[in-house]
Amino acid sequence: MGGASLNIYTEVGLVSLIGLISKHGILIVRFANDLQLQGRSKREAVEEAAAIRLRPILMTTAAMVLGVMPLIMASARAPPHASI
């Protein structure tokens, strides 16, 4: 993004985002499976699970993206006033 290098901070941010996306997928599948057990067809279950989980997914993803933006934009250099 913006010509930034891929360093440890950006890697941590990207791994966090990948983990969050995986969690959302798992939750949608779980909701769909529960709805199938209640008697809905596969398609109905998937559509309803996606509709139920859309708002929480969007809210969580937005919060996560905003939270990791400093990590993605950060550089690996120490600040000039830091001492070792």
KERO-443032 format. One record per residue (C-alpha): residue number from 1; residue in one letter; x, y, z. Coordinates in Angstrom, 1 decimal, padded with zeros to 4 digits. Example, Ala and Ser with C-alpha at 12.3 -4.5 7.8 and 13.67 -1.06 7.14 Angstrom:
BEGIN
+-----+---+--------+--------+--------+
!   k ! r !     c1 !     c2 !     c3 !
+-----+---+--------+--------+--------+
!   1 ! a !  012.3 ! -004.5 !  007.8 !
!   2 ! s !  013.7 ! -001.1 !  007.1 !
+-----+---+--------+--------+--------+
***
This chain:
BEGIN
+-----+---+--------+--------+--------+
!   k ! r !     c1 !     c2 !     c3 !
+-----+---+--------+--------+--------+
!   1 ! m !  000.0 !  000.0 !  000.0 !
!   2 ! g !  001.5 !  003.3 ! -001.0 !
!   3 ! g !  004.9 !  001.8 ! -001.8 !
!   4 ! a !  005.3 !  000.5 !  001.8 !
!   5 ! s !  007.7 ! -002.4 !  002.3 !
!   6 ! l !  006.6 ! -005.8 !  003.5 !
!   7 ! n !  008.1 ! -005.9 !  007.0 !
!   8 ! i !  007.3 ! -007.7 !  010.3 !
!   9 ! y !  004.5 ! -005.2 !  011.2 !
!  10 ! t !  002.7 ! -005.6 !  007.9 !
!  11 ! e !  003.1 ! -009.4 !  008.1 !
!  12 ! v !  001.5 ! -009.4 !  011.5 !
!  13 ! g ! -001.4 ! -007.2 !  010.2 !
!  14 ! l ! -001.9 ! -009.4 !  007.2 !
!  15 ! v ! -001.9 ! -012.6 !  009.2 !
!  16 ! s ! -004.4 ! -011.1 !  011.6 !
!  17 ! l ! -006.7 ! -010.2 !  008.7 !
!  18 ! i ! -006.4 ! -013.7 !  007.2 !
!  19 ! g ! -007.3 ! -015.2 !  010.6 !
!  20 ! l ! -010.4 ! -013.0 !  010.9 !
!  21 ! i ! -011.5 ! -013.9 !  007.4 !
!  22 ! s ! -011.1 ! -017.6 !  008.2 !
!  23 ! k ! -013.1 ! -017.2 !  011.4 !
!  24 ! h ! -016.0 ! -015.6 !  009.5 !
!  25 ! g ! -016.1 ! -018.4 !  007.0 !
!  26 ! i ! -016.2 ! -021.0 !  009.8 !
!  27 ! l ! -019.0 ! -019.2 !  011.5 !
!  28 ! i ! -021.1 ! -019.0 !  008.3 !
!  29 ! v ! -020.7 ! -022.7 !  007.7 !
!  30 ! r ! -021.6 ! -023.4 !  011.3 !
!  31 ! f ! -024.8 ! -021.3 !  011.0 !
!  32 ! a ! -025.7 ! -023.0 !  007.7 !
!  33 ! n ! -025.2 ! -026.4 !  009.2 !
!  34 ! d ! -027.4 ! -025.5 !  012.2 !
!  35 ! l ! -030.1 ! -024.2 !  009.8 !
!  36 ! q ! -029.9 ! -027.5 !  007.7 !
!  37 ! l ! -030.5 ! -029.5 !  010.9 !
!  38 ! q ! -033.6 ! -027.4 !  011.4 !
!  39 ! g ! -034.9 ! -028.7 !  008.0 !
!  40 ! r ! -033.9 ! -026.0 !  005.5 !
!  41 ! s ! -032.4 ! -026.9 !  002.2 !
!  42 ! k ! -028.7 ! -026.3 !  001.6 !
!  43 ! r ! -029.2 ! -023.2 ! -000.5 !
!  44 ! e ! -031.8 ! -021.7 !  001.9 !
!  45 ! a ! -029.5 ! -022.4 !  004.8 !
!  46 ! v ! -026.4 ! -020.8 !  003.2 !
!  47 ! e ! -028.5 ! -017.8 !  002.1 !
!  48 ! e ! -030.0 ! -017.3 !  005.5 !
!  49 ! a ! -026.7 ! -017.9 !  007.3 !
!  50 ! a ! -025.0 ! -015.3 !  005.1 !
!  51 ! a ! -027.8 ! -012.8 !  005.7 !
!  52 ! i ! -027.7 ! -013.4 !  009.5 !
!  53 ! r ! -023.9 ! -013.0 !  009.7 !
!  54 ! l ! -023.4 ! -010.1 !  007.2 !
!  55 ! r ! -023.7 ! -007.2 !  009.7 !
!  56 ! p ! -021.5 ! -008.8 !  012.4 !
!  57 ! i ! -018.9 ! -009.7 !  009.8 !
!  58 ! l ! -018.9 ! -006.2 !  008.3 !
!  59 ! m ! -018.6 ! -004.6 !  011.7 !
!  60 ! t ! -015.9 ! -006.9 !  012.9 !
!  61 ! t ! -013.9 ! -006.6 !  009.7 !
!  62 ! a ! -014.1 ! -002.8 !  009.7 !
!  63 ! a ! -012.9 ! -002.6 !  013.3 !
!  64 ! m ! -010.1 ! -005.1 !  012.6 !
!  65 ! v ! -009.0 ! -003.2 !  009.4 !
!  66 ! l ! -008.9 !  000.1 !  011.3 !
!  67 ! g ! -007.0 ! -001.6 !  014.2 !
!  68 ! v ! -004.3 ! -003.1 !  012.0 !
!  69 ! m ! -003.8 ! -000.1 !  009.8 !
!  70 ! p ! -001.0 !  001.2 !  012.1 !
!  71 ! l !  000.7 ! -002.2 !  011.7 !
!  72 ! i !  000.4 ! -002.2 !  008.0 !
!  73 ! m !  001.6 !  001.4 !  007.6 !
!  74 ! a !  004.4 !  001.1 !  010.2 !
!  75 ! s !  008.0 !  000.8 !  009.3 !
!  76 ! a !  010.5 ! -001.5 !  011.0 !
!  77 ! r !  012.8 !  001.4 !  011.9 !
!  78 ! a !  013.1 !  002.5 !  015.5 !
!  79 ! p !  012.0 !  006.0 !  016.3 !
!  80 ! p !  014.9 !  008.5 !  016.4 !
!  81 ! h !  014.6 !  009.1 !  020.2 !
!  82 ! a !  014.7 !  005.4 !  021.1 !
!  83 ! s !  017.8 !  004.2 !  022.9 !
!  84 ! i !  019.1 !  000.6 !  023.0 !
+-----+---+--------+--------+--------+
***
